[in-house]
Amino acid sequence: MEIQDLTDIRWQVTRFYGQPDVSRRHESWALLKSLKSSSSLPWVCVGDFNEIVKQVEKLGGNSRSERQIESFYEAIEYCGFSELGFKGSRFTFVQKQQGSLLRERLDRVLMNRAWAEQFPGSISHHLPTIQSDHSTILLSAQHNLPRIGMKGMRQFRFENYWLRDKECEAIMKEAWQQGVGTSVMDNVLGKMNRCRDLLSDWNAHKYGNIPEQIKKLQFDLQQVQDGSANDCSLEHLKAVEKELRDLQKQEEVYWKQRSRVQWLKEGDKNTSFFHTRAFERRKKNFISELQSADGQLVRDQSGME
């Protein structure tokens, strides 16, 4: 189902039900894979998939077949899905069986990268109910991920891709040569602050928005290749290609630094993978509520600050 919200953003939501018959479960995964190509919109899939993705999502009863789990996981990977975080019980299905309880997480919310980027503040709620063995899944789609911290302050981060630029070292030397403050500690802190300010200004002027620069260079490259550019010489083509390669490398290093993934080497062109891991890490680090000394839950930003 296609949705257009009050901000005119269009996205796709699928309510999914997995085959309860294990022998026909593969039909559900084939259907899920086919839905991937039905729309290019941001996509979220909610429902009872009748399957788990790991053994710890099942408590009681017989162990799930690893082949069953792998088939489901393969469908999730094929669709480019990741799991949306949730609040509530980790099990969404509870059933009485011969004097014992069977607990499983069969219901979940899956989202593709485009949906995750469009709704970074989203969360799902597992709500208990007495009318069904399954919990009710409430999806709260939020455009913004609130930032908890000092207002007006932006975190400074030393970018690893700066090390590829010789100007970076010169700027740091310039900042460090100027004495600031009377005490040794004031002097060191002053140098660090000046270094931060100079690097931030230099980065903004030289690199700016890397994805936008890449798009522009890709357009320029296309014009040179099809002969519609003002300069279609071989030298200009090589210059554009080199600049594009350099920016793509910087973008890869940028997202790898934020994802903290160390087992993939630079040059693997896994920018999309790094971007997704960085988003997941940001979601994991996000604090949505705090408990005060008197036991009250505080959810508004002013109260948590």
Sequence and secondary structure as in RCSB ss.txt:
>XXXX:A:sequence
MEIQDLTDIRWQVTRFYGQPDVSRRHESWALLKSLKSSSSLPWVCVGDFNEIVKQVEKLGGNSRSERQIESFYEA
IEYCGFSELGFKGSRFTFVQKQQGSLLRERLDRVLMNRAWAEQFPGSISHHLPTIQSDHSTILLSAQHNLPRIGM
KGMRQFRFENYWLRDKECEAIMKEAWQQGVGTSVMDNVLGKMNRCRDLLSDWNAHKYGNIPEQIKKLQFDLQQVQ
DGSANDCSLEHLKAVEKELRDLQKQEEVYWKQRSRVQWLKEGDKNTSFFHTRAFERRKKNFISELQSADGQLVRD
QSGME
>XXXX:A:secstr
 EEE TT  EEEEEEEE  SSGGGHHHHHHHHHHHHTT  S EEEEEE S  SSGGGEESSS   HHHHHHHHHH
HHHTTEEE  EEE S SEEEEETTEEEEE  EEEEEEHHHHHH TT EEEEE  SSSSB EEEEE  S     S 
TT       GGGGG HHHHHHHHHHHHS  SSSHHHHHHHHHHHHHHHHHHHHHHHTS HHHHHHHHHHHHHHHH
HT SS   HHHHHHHHHHHHHHHHHHHHHHHHHHT  SS TTS  HHHHHHHHHHHHHHH    EE TTS EE S
HHHH 
